[in-house]
């Protein structure tokens, strides 16, 4: 087995733990459209086991991936879990029979979701639960999250949840959320080309709060950039490795959870920890987001 030095990416605080900044996102372990079982169950188990063998100590998942599929695969692959493994999940949606994403933010639905996650992961308490705003399915939208966050905080007080995070939220919702419960992380869409959260990332960094970009490689529409490809060619790396390395250098509070269903692709992602980007390269890559915003 080729050992990748993911320690080079550094560590950051997540709740009461210190985790390596390169983690793993389990969303792609489900079937197409994050719905149904994987096409290769054995490969899904292998990816999870290899991630942990390479030193990954935090995994991002949700019971609405599949639904239930990724959590059940995580349990099958890794339970009983290593003592240092932090599993982060998220709640507030359910899936329709056609694979649609349906808001499920009532206290009863959130309580059911926490218990579903506990059962399918084989846990007595969830390390971190992100409340994902479903006020707009496609991106952050202003509006009160007081009722669902209060319900989640009550479950934290009951000992079902250790730490709370927020996802798909605005800066105001983070500030308002802190009045209800401590917020240990924020998970929003962010990558080289999608830079709407620049100010929020810096704000969270000052507060010592982790920021976890989802779709760090563009998600369902992979990043396409001549600049990115040119930089990658010069560095003898892949464009995706450069995009991940840029995120690691962007701010020390960024935790990465790139997902894949392939061991080879997992190795490629983790190797981004060993990629060093100069200030000049960072400035060149920063231009991608500036050009998109112009």
C-alpha positions as CSV (number, residue, x, y, z in Angstrom):
1,X,0.0,0.0,0.0
2,X,1.3,3.4,-0.9
3,X,1.2,5.6,2.2
4,X,0.3,9.2,1.6
5,X,1.4,11.8,4.1
6,X,-1.9,13.6,4.8
7,X,-0.4,15.0,7.9
8,X,1.2,17.6,5.7
9,X,-2.2,19.3,5.4
10,X,-2.2,20.0,9.1
11,X,-5.0,19.7,11.7
12,X,-7.8,21.8,13.0
13,X,-10.3,21.7,15.9
14,X,-13.7,20.2,15.2
15,X,-15.8,20.2,18.4
16,X,-13.7,18.7,21.2
17,X,-11.4,16.9,18.8
18,X,-8.5,17.8,16.6
19,X,-8.8,16.3,13.2
20,X,-6.6,16.1,10.1
21,X,-7.7,18.7,7.5
22,X,-8.2,16.1,4.8
23,X,-11.2,13.9,5.4
24,X,-13.6,11.9,3.3
25,X,-17.2,12.6,2.1
26,X,-19.4,9.6,1.7
27,X,-22.0,11.0,-0.6
28,X,-20.7,9.2,-3.7
29,X,-21.0,5.8,-2.1
30,X,-24.7,5.8,-2.9
31,X,-26.1,5.1,-6.4
32,X,-26.5,7.7,-9.2
33,X,-28.1,10.9,-8.0
34,X,-27.1,9.9,-4.4
35,X,-30.0,7.5,-4.6
36,X,-30.2,3.7,-4.1
37,X,-27.3,1.3,-3.6
38,X,-23.8,1.6,-5.1
39,X,-23.1,-0.3,-8.3
40,X,-20.1,-2.0,-6.6
41,X,-20.7,-2.6,-2.9
42,X,-17.3,-4.2,-2.3
43,X,-15.6,-1.2,-3.8
44,X,-17.5,1.1,-1.5
45,X,-16.3,-0.9,1.5
46,X,-12.8,-0.8,0.2
47,X,-12.7,3.0,-0.2
48,X,-13.8,3.6,3.4
49,X,-11.3,1.1,4.8
50,X,-8.5,2.5,2.7
51,X,-9.4,6.1,3.8
52,X,-9.0,5.1,7.4
53,X,-5.8,3.1,6.7
54,X,-4.4,6.3,5.1
55,X,-5.0,8.2,8.3
56,X,-8.3,9.9,7.5
57,X,-9.9,10.6,10.9
58,X,-13.2,12.4,9.9
59,X,-15.9,11.2,7.6
60,X,-18.9,13.2,6.4
61,X,-22.2,11.5,5.7
62,X,-26.0,11.7,6.0
63,X,-28.9,9.3,6.4
64,X,-30.5,11.0,3.4
65,X,-27.7,9.8,1.1
66,X,-29.3,6.7,-0.4
67,X,-31.4,7.1,1.8
68,X,-29.7,5.1,4.6
69,X,-27.2,3.6,2.1
70,X,-24.0,5.4,3.0
71,X,-24.5,5.1,6.8
72,X,-25.1,1.4,6.5
73,X,-22.0,1.0,4.3
74,X,-19.9,3.0,6.8
75,X,-21.1,0.8,9.6
76,X,-20.4,-2.4,7.7
77,X,-16.9,-1.2,6.7
78,X,-15.7,0.4,9.9
79,X,-17.7,-0.6,12.9
80,X,-16.5,-0.9,15.7
81,X,-15.0,2.5,14.8
82,X,-11.5,3.6,15.6
83,X,-11.4,5.7,18.7
84,X,-10.0,8.7,16.8
85,X,-12.6,8.6,14.0
86,X,-15.1,11.5,14.0
87,X,-18.3,11.0,12.0
88,X,-20.2,14.1,10.9
89,X,-23.7,13.8,9.7
90,X,-26.5,16.1,8.6
91,X,-30.2,16.3,8.9
92,X,-33.3,18.3,7.6
93,X,-34.2,16.5,4.4
94,X,-35.8,13.3,3.2
95,X,-36.0,11.6,-0.1
96,X,-39.0,11.1,-2.3
97,X,-39.6,7.8,-4.1
98,X,-38.3,9.5,-7.3
99,X,-35.0,10.6,-5.5
100,X,-36.2,14.1,-4.9
101,X,-34.9,16.1,-2.0
102,X,-37.8,17.1,0.4
103,X,-37.4,19.5,3.3
104,X,-37.9,17.8,6.7
105,X,-37.2,20.5,9.2
106,X,-40.0,20.0,11.8
107,X,-38.9,19.0,15.3
108,X,-40.5,15.5,14.8
109,X,-38.7,15.0,11.5
110,X,-35.4,16.1,12.9
111,X,-35.8,13.9,16.0
112,X,-36.5,10.9,13.6
113,X,-33.5,11.8,11.5
114,X,-31.1,11.8,14.5
115,X,-32.4,8.4,15.7
116,X,-32.1,7.1,12.1
117,X,-28.5,8.2,11.9
118,X,-27.7,6.7,15.3
119,X,-29.3,3.3,14.3
120,X,-27.8,3.0,10.9
121,X,-24.3,4.1,12.0
122,X,-24.5,1.9,15.1
123,X,-23.8,4.7,17.5
124,X,-25.1,5.8,20.9
125,X,-24.2,9.5,20.3
126,X,-23.5,11.4,17.1
127,X,-20.1,13.3,17.1
128,X,-21.3,16.3,15.0
129,X,-24.7,16.9,13.4
130,X,-25.1,19.7,10.8
131,X,-28.5,21.3,10.4
132,X,-28.8,21.9,6.7
133,X,-31.1,24.8,5.9
134,X,-33.7,23.8,3.4
135,X,-35.2,27.3,3.0
136,X,-33.8,27.0,-0.5
137,X,-32.6,23.6,-1.6
138,X,-30.1,25.0,-4.0
139,X,-28.2,27.5,-1.9
140,X,-28.3,29.7,1.3
141,X,-31.4,31.8,1.8
142,X,-32.2,34.2,4.6
143,X,-34.8,33.1,7.1
144,X,-35.1,31.9,10.7
145,X,-33.7,28.6,11.7
146,X,-34.6,29.1,15.3
147,X,-37.2,26.3,15.5
148,X,-35.1,23.5,13.9
149,X,-31.9,24.6,15.7
150,X,-33.7,24.7,19.0
151,X,-34.9,21.2,18.5
152,X,-31.4,20.0,17.6
153,X,-30.0,21.8,20.7
154,X,-32.5,19.9,22.9
155,X,-31.3,16.6,21.5
156,X,-27.7,17.8,22.3
157,X,-28.8,18.4,25.9
158,X,-30.3,14.9,26.0
159,X,-26.9,13.5,25.0
160,X,-27.8,12.2,21.6
161,X,-25.6,14.8,19.8
162,X,-22.2,16.1,21.0
163,X,-21.7,19.0,18.7
164,X,-23.8,21.1,16.2
165,X,-22.9,22.6,12.9
166,X,-24.8,24.4,10.2
167,X,-25.0,23.9,6.4
168,X,-26.2,25.8,3.4
169,X,-26.5,29.0,5.6
170,X,-25.7,32.7,5.6
171,X,-23.5,34.6,7.9
172,X,-26.5,36.0,9.7
173,X,-27.9,32.5,10.3
174,X,-24.5,31.5,11.8
175,X,-24.6,34.5,14.1
176,X,-28.2,33.9,15.1
177,X,-27.5,30.2,15.6
178,X,-24.7,30.9,18.1
179,X,-27.3,32.5,20.4
180,X,-29.0,29.1,20.5
181,X,-26.1,26.6,20.7
182,X,-22.3,26.6,20.1
183,X,-21.6,26.1,16.3
184,X,-18.5,24.0,15.6
185,X,-18.5,24.0,11.8
186,X,-20.2,25.5,8.8
187,X,-20.6,23.4,5.6
188,X,-21.4,25.4,2.5
189,X,-20.7,25.2,-1.2
190,X,-17.2,26.7,-2.0
191,X,-14.4,26.0,-4.4
192,X,-12.0,27.8,-6.8
193,X,-14.8,29.1,-9.0
194,X,-17.6,29.5,-6.4
195,X,-16.3,32.1,-3.9
196,X,-19.4,33.6,-2.4
197,X,-18.3,32.6,1.1
198,X,-14.9,34.4,1.1
199,X,-15.9,36.8,3.9
200,X,-17.7,34.1,5.9
201,X,-14.6,31.9,5.9
202,X,-12.4,34.7,7.2
203,X,-15.0,35.5,9.9
204,X,-15.2,31.9,11.0
205,X,-11.4,31.6,11.0
206,X,-11.2,34.5,13.4
207,X,-13.7,32.7,15.7
208,X,-11.8,29.4,15.5
209,X,-14.7,27.7,13.7
210,X,-14.2,25.0,11.0
211,X,-15.5,25.7,7.5
212,X,-16.2,22.6,5.4
213,X,-16.7,23.3,1.7
214,X,-19.0,20.9,-0.1
215,X,-18.5,20.4,-3.9
216,X,-14.8,21.3,-3.4
217,X,-14.2,20.0,-6.9
218,X,-17.4,21.5,-8.5
219,X,-19.8,18.8,-7.6
220,X,-22.1,17.6,-10.4
221,X,-20.4,20.0,-12.8
222,X,-16.7,19.5,-12.3
223,X,-14.4,22.5,-12.3
224,X,-13.3,23.4,-15.8
225,X,-10.6,26.1,-16.2
226,X,-7.7,26.6,-18.6
227,X,-5.7,28.3,-15.8
228,X,-6.3,25.4,-13.5
229,X,-5.2,22.9,-16.1
230,X,-2.1,24.9,-17.0
231,X,-1.1,25.2,-13.3
232,X,-1.6,21.5,-12.8
233,X,0.5,20.6,-15.9
234,X,3.4,22.8,-14.6
235,X,3.2,21.1,-11.1
236,X,2.8,17.6,-12.6
237,X,-0.4,17.2,-10.6
238,X,-4.0,16.8,-11.6
239,X,-6.4,19.8,-11.8
240,X,-8.4,18.3,-8.9
241,X,-5.3,18.0,-6.7
242,X,-4.5,21.6,-7.4
243,X,-8.1,22.7,-6.6
244,X,-7.9,20.8,-3.2
245,X,-4.4,22.2,-2.4
246,X,-5.7,25.7,-3.1
247,X,-8.5,25.2,-0.6
248,X,-6.0,23.9,2.0
249,X,-3.9,27.1,1.6
250,X,-6.9,29.4,1.3
251,X,-7.5,29.4,5.1
252,X,-6.3,27.2,8.0
253,X,-9.9,26.5,9.2
254,X,-10.9,24.8,6.0
255,X,-11.5,21.0,6.4
256,X,-11.8,19.0,3.1
257,X,-14.2,16.1,2.5
258,X,-13.7,15.2,-1.1
259,X,-15.8,12.2,-2.0
260,X,-15.2,9.3,-4.4
261,X,-16.2,5.6,-4.9
262,X,-12.7,4.7,-6.2
263,X,-9.6,3.8,-4.2
264,X,-7.4,5.2,-7.0
265,X,-9.3,8.5,-7.0
266,X,-9.1,8.5,-3.1
267,X,-5.3,8.3,-3.4
268,X,-5.3,11.2,-5.9
269,X,-7.4,13.3,-3.6
270,X,-5.4,12.6,-0.5
271,X,-2.1,13.3,-2.3
272,X,-3.2,17.0,-2.5
273,X,-1.9,17.2,1.1
274,X,1.6,16.9,-0.3
275,X,1.2,19.5,-3.0
276,X,2.9,22.9,-2.2
277,X,1.5,26.0,-4.0
278,X,3.6,29.1,-4.1
279,X,2.2,32.6,-3.5
280,X,2.5,33.3,-7.2
281,X,0.5,30.1,-8.1
282,X,-2.1,31.0,-5.4
283,X,-2.5,34.5,-7.0
284,X,-2.9,32.9,-10.4
285,X,-5.6,30.5,-9.2
286,X,-7.4,33.3,-7.3
287,X,-8.0,34.9,-10.7
288,X,-10.4,32.0,-11.6
289,X,-12.9,33.1,-9.0
290,X,-12.4,36.8,-9.8
291,X,-13.0,36.1,-13.5
292,X,-16.2,34.2,-12.7
293,X,-17.5,36.9,-10.5
294,X,-16.8,39.7,-13.0
